[in-house]
Amino acid sequence: MIASEIFTPKLIHYQEEFGESYMNDRQRIHFRSLLLAWKQQLMEGVDRTVAHMKDDATHYPDPNDRATQESDFSIELRARDRERKLLRKINEALREIETGDYGYCEACGTEIGLPRLEARLTAALCIECKTLQESRERIKG
């Protein structure tokens, strides 16, 4: 397995029906299934990492070989740490689906929008609030 491997859910685009309400049961089921599939992929990656590190934990006599192995393990663990943070966001999105808050901007309360949610399943801000947040971050440095 390559540490830089990126796990993303297989996106099945939601086919919106004319006149349907935003974040109806059908849409919540769609996004919940995508989030659960993504979570499953990430968890499988964790299992592969653990197995890989156990299987490849060889004690090389050559210091260069040991350093290479430690570097590879370090890169893999950093990738898993990023995925651990992503798992937190996925779990939060799943909780928001259950409470009915998923799909609404946590800053202003407006609809995030289906296209944005499909592009970023864990989006918590609408595009306007996210743009404003990024502008503020650039100004702060």
FIPA-742815 format. One record per residue (C-alpha): residue number from 1; chain; x, y, z. Coordinates in Angstrom, 2 decimals, always signed. Each point is the difference from the previous one (the first is absolute). Layout:
N
<pt resi="NUM" chain="A" x="X" y="Y" z="Z"/>
...
% end
This chain:
141
<pt resi="1" chain="A" x="+0.00" y="+0.00" z="+0.00"/>
<pt resi="2" chain="A" x="+1.17" y="+3.50" z="-0.78"/>
<pt resi="3" chain="A" x="-0.24" y="+2.53" z="+2.83"/>
<pt resi="4" chain="A" x="-1.01" y="+2.76" z="-2.37"/>
<pt resi="5" chain="A" x="-3.01" y="-2.01" z="-1.15"/>
<pt resi="6" chain="A" x="-3.10" y="+2.16" z="+0.35"/>
<pt resi="7" chain="A" x="-3.27" y="-1.56" z="+0.98"/>
<pt resi="8" chain="A" x="-3.13" y="+1.60" z="-1.36"/>
<pt resi="9" chain="A" x="-3.50" y="-1.34" z="-0.29"/>
<pt resi="10" chain="A" x="-1.26" y="-1.14" z="-3.36"/>
<pt resi="11" chain="A" x="-2.29" y="+2.86" z="-0.81"/>
<pt resi="12" chain="A" x="-3.41" y="-0.85" z="-1.27"/>
<pt resi="13" chain="A" x="-1.56" y="+3.29" z="-0.98"/>
<pt resi="14" chain="A" x="-3.32" y="+0.73" z="+1.56"/>
<pt resi="15" chain="A" x="-2.76" y="+0.38" z="-2.56"/>
<pt resi="16" chain="A" x="-2.13" y="+2.80" z="+1.32"/>
<pt resi="17" chain="A" x="-3.67" y="-0.23" z="-0.86"/>
<pt resi="18" chain="A" x="-1.90" y="+3.10" z="-1.06"/>
<pt resi="19" chain="A" x="-1.49" y="+1.84" z="+2.95"/>
<pt resi="20" chain="A" x="+1.43" y="-2.19" z="+2.74"/>
<pt resi="21" chain="A" x="+0.86" y="+1.64" z="+3.28"/>
<pt resi="22" chain="A" x="+3.59" y="+0.52" z="+1.12"/>
<pt resi="23" chain="A" x="+1.45" y="-2.67" z="+2.28"/>
<pt resi="24" chain="A" x="-3.00" y="-2.27" z="-0.22"/>
<pt resi="25" chain="A" x="+0.18" y="-3.63" z="+1.13"/>
<pt resi="26" chain="A" x="+1.23" y="-1.20" z="-3.39"/>
<pt resi="27" chain="A" x="+2.87" y="+2.52" z="+0.00"/>
<pt resi="28" chain="A" x="+0.96" y="-0.81" z="+3.59"/>
<pt resi="29" chain="A" x="+0.09" y="-3.70" z="-0.84"/>
<pt resi="30" chain="A" x="+2.17" y="+0.75" z="-3.05"/>
<pt resi="31" chain="A" x="+2.56" y="+2.03" z="+1.95"/>
<pt resi="32" chain="A" x="-0.06" y="-2.38" z="+2.96"/>
<pt resi="33" chain="A" x="+0.85" y="-2.93" z="-2.27"/>
<pt resi="34" chain="A" x="+2.85" y="+1.96" z="-1.62"/>
<pt resi="35" chain="A" x="+1.40" y="+1.00" z="+3.39"/>
<pt resi="36" chain="A" x="-0.24" y="-3.56" z="+1.34"/>
<pt resi="37" chain="A" x="+1.74" y="-1.39" z="-3.08"/>
<pt resi="38" chain="A" x="+2.78" y="+2.56" z="+0.36"/>
<pt resi="39" chain="A" x="+0.34" y="-0.80" z="+3.71"/>
<pt resi="40" chain="A" x="+0.25" y="-3.70" z="-0.82"/>
<pt resi="41" chain="A" x="+2.76" y="+0.67" z="-2.56"/>
<pt resi="42" chain="A" x="+1.96" y="+2.00" z="+2.55"/>
<pt resi="43" chain="A" x="-0.37" y="-2.69" z="+2.65"/>
<pt resi="44" chain="A" x="+1.22" y="-2.63" z="-2.45"/>
<pt resi="45" chain="A" x="+3.03" y="+2.22" z="-0.64"/>
<pt resi="46" chain="A" x="+0.74" y="+0.05" z="+3.72"/>
<pt resi="47" chain="A" x="-0.17" y="-3.80" z="+0.11"/>
<pt resi="48" chain="A" x="+2.34" y="-0.25" z="-2.99"/>
<pt resi="49" chain="A" x="+2.47" y="+2.38" z="+1.63"/>
<pt resi="50" chain="A" x="+0.08" y="-2.01" z="+3.23"/>
<pt resi="51" chain="A" x="+0.48" y="-3.24" z="-1.92"/>
<pt resi="52" chain="A" x="+2.67" y="+1.57" z="-2.22"/>
<pt resi="53" chain="A" x="+1.95" y="+1.36" z="+2.95"/>
<pt resi="54" chain="A" x="-0.14" y="-3.35" z="+1.81"/>
<pt resi="55" chain="A" x="+1.01" y="-1.98" z="-3.08"/>
<pt resi="56" chain="A" x="+2.76" y="+2.34" z="-1.13"/>
<pt resi="57" chain="A" x="+1.50" y="+0.77" z="+3.39"/>
<pt resi="58" chain="A" x="+3.36" y="-1.48" z="-0.88"/>
<pt resi="59" chain="A" x="+3.08" y="+0.85" z="+2.03"/>
<pt resi="60" chain="A" x="+2.47" y="+0.92" z="-2.68"/>
<pt resi="61" chain="A" x="+3.67" y="-0.11" z="+0.97"/>
<pt resi="62" chain="A" x="+0.79" y="+2.78" z="-2.45"/>
<pt resi="63" chain="A" x="-0.76" y="+3.45" z="+1.49"/>
<pt resi="64" chain="A" x="-1.06" y="+1.34" z="-3.40"/>
<pt resi="65" chain="A" x="-2.55" y="-2.76" z="-0.46"/>
<pt resi="66" chain="A" x="-1.34" y="+0.60" z="+3.53"/>
<pt resi="67" chain="A" x="-0.26" y="+3.73" z="-0.67"/>
<pt resi="68" chain="A" x="-1.87" y="-0.60" z="-3.24"/>
<pt resi="69" chain="A" x="-2.45" y="-2.32" z="+1.73"/>
<pt resi="70" chain="A" x="-0.54" y="+2.46" z="+2.86"/>
<pt resi="71" chain="A" x="-0.55" y="+2.80" z="-2.50"/>
<pt resi="72" chain="A" x="-2.56" y="-2.08" z="-1.91"/>
<pt resi="73" chain="A" x="-1.82" y="-0.86" z="+3.24"/>
<pt resi="74" chain="A" x="+0.04" y="+3.66" z="+1.04"/>
<pt resi="75" chain="A" x="-1.56" y="+1.11" z="-3.28"/>
<pt resi="76" chain="A" x="-2.64" y="-2.69" z="+0.28"/>
<pt resi="77" chain="A" x="-0.84" y="+0.98" z="+3.57"/>
<pt resi="78" chain="A" x="-0.33" y="+3.67" z="-0.97"/>
<pt resi="79" chain="A" x="-2.43" y="-0.99" z="-2.74"/>
<pt resi="80" chain="A" x="-2.01" y="-2.04" z="+2.49"/>
<pt resi="81" chain="A" x="-0.02" y="+2.94" z="+2.42"/>
<pt resi="82" chain="A" x="-1.56" y="+2.20" z="-2.69"/>
<pt resi="83" chain="A" x="-2.54" y="-2.74" z="-0.64"/>
<pt resi="84" chain="A" x="-0.73" y="-0.21" z="+3.73"/>
<pt resi="85" chain="A" x="-0.92" y="+3.69" z="-0.08"/>
<pt resi="86" chain="A" x="-2.13" y="-0.64" z="-3.07"/>
<pt resi="87" chain="A" x="-1.77" y="-2.84" z="+1.82"/>
<pt resi="88" chain="A" x="-0.95" y="+2.48" z="+2.70"/>
<pt resi="89" chain="A" x="-1.54" y="+2.26" z="-2.65"/>
<pt resi="90" chain="A" x="-1.83" y="-2.93" z="-1.57"/>
<pt resi="91" chain="A" x="-1.41" y="-1.04" z="+3.39"/>
<pt resi="92" chain="A" x="-1.11" y="+3.57" z="+0.63"/>
<pt resi="93" chain="A" x="-1.72" y="+0.12" z="-3.40"/>
<pt resi="94" chain="A" x="-1.76" y="-3.29" z="+0.80"/>
<pt resi="95" chain="A" x="-1.20" y="+1.46" z="+3.32"/>
<pt resi="96" chain="A" x="-1.25" y="+3.08" z="-1.84"/>
<pt resi="97" chain="A" x="-1.98" y="-2.20" z="-2.38"/>
<pt resi="98" chain="A" x="-1.69" y="-1.59" z="+3.01"/>
<pt resi="99" chain="A" x="-0.81" y="+3.37" z="+1.60"/>
<pt resi="100" chain="A" x="-1.12" y="+1.60" z="-3.27"/>
<pt resi="101" chain="A" x="+2.82" y="+2.57" z="-0.05"/>
<pt resi="102" chain="A" x="+1.95" y="-1.54" z="-2.89"/>
<pt resi="103" chain="A" x="+0.08" y="+2.09" z="-3.14"/>
<pt resi="104" chain="A" x="-0.46" y="+3.32" z="+1.77"/>
<pt resi="105" chain="A" x="+2.78" y="+2.52" z="+0.58"/>
<pt resi="106" chain="A" x="+1.11" y="+0.03" z="+3.63"/>
<pt resi="107" chain="A" x="+0.86" y="+3.71" z="-0.27"/>
<pt resi="108" chain="A" x="-3.08" y="+1.51" z="-1.67"/>
<pt resi="109" chain="A" x="-2.50" y="-2.87" z="-0.15"/>
<pt resi="110" chain="A" x="-0.60" y="+0.10" z="-3.75"/>
<pt resi="111" chain="A" x="-0.01" y="-3.05" z="-2.25"/>
<pt resi="112" chain="A" x="+3.48" y="-1.17" z="-0.93"/>
<pt resi="113" chain="A" x="-1.34" y="-1.50" z="-3.21"/>
<pt resi="114" chain="A" x="+0.07" y="-3.48" z="-1.48"/>
<pt resi="115" chain="A" x="+2.84" y="+0.64" z="-2.48"/>
<pt resi="116" chain="A" x="+2.28" y="+1.32" z="+2.75"/>
<pt resi="117" chain="A" x="-0.87" y="-2.88" z="+2.32"/>
<pt resi="118" chain="A" x="+0.73" y="-2.50" z="-2.74"/>
<pt resi="119" chain="A" x="+3.34" y="+1.70" z="-0.62"/>
<pt resi="120" chain="A" x="+0.79" y="+0.09" z="+3.73"/>
<pt resi="121" chain="A" x="-2.14" y="-2.35" z="+2.06"/>
<pt resi="122" chain="A" x="+1.17" y="+1.50" z="+3.28"/>
<pt resi="123" chain="A" x="-0.60" y="+3.64" z="-0.98"/>
<pt resi="124" chain="A" x="-1.29" y="+1.96" z="+2.97"/>
<pt resi="125" chain="A" x="-0.06" y="+3.44" z="-1.60"/>
<pt resi="126" chain="A" x="-1.75" y="+1.36" z="-3.06"/>
<pt resi="127" chain="A" x="+2.29" y="+1.28" z="-2.74"/>
<pt resi="128" chain="A" x="-0.45" y="+3.64" z="+1.03"/>
<pt resi="129" chain="A" x="+0.92" y="-0.63" z="+3.65"/>
<pt resi="130" chain="A" x="+2.89" y="-2.27" z="-0.99"/>
<pt resi="131" chain="A" x="+1.36" y="+2.68" z="-2.35"/>
<pt resi="132" chain="A" x="-0.28" y="+2.58" z="+2.77"/>
<pt resi="133" chain="A" x="+1.74" y="-2.33" z="+2.46"/>
<pt resi="134" chain="A" x="+2.87" y="-0.62" z="-2.44"/>
<pt resi="135" chain="A" x="+0.35" y="+3.75" z="-0.63"/>
<pt resi="136" chain="A" x="+0.26" y="+0.65" z="+3.73"/>
<pt resi="137" chain="A" x="+2.61" y="-2.78" z="+0.34"/>
<pt resi="138" chain="A" x="+2.09" y="+1.53" z="-2.80"/>
<pt resi="139" chain="A" x="-0.14" y="+3.40" z="+1.65"/>
<pt resi="140" chain="A" x="+1.06" y="-1.42" z="+3.39"/>
<pt resi="141" chain="A" x="+2.82" y="-1.86" z="-1.74"/>
% end
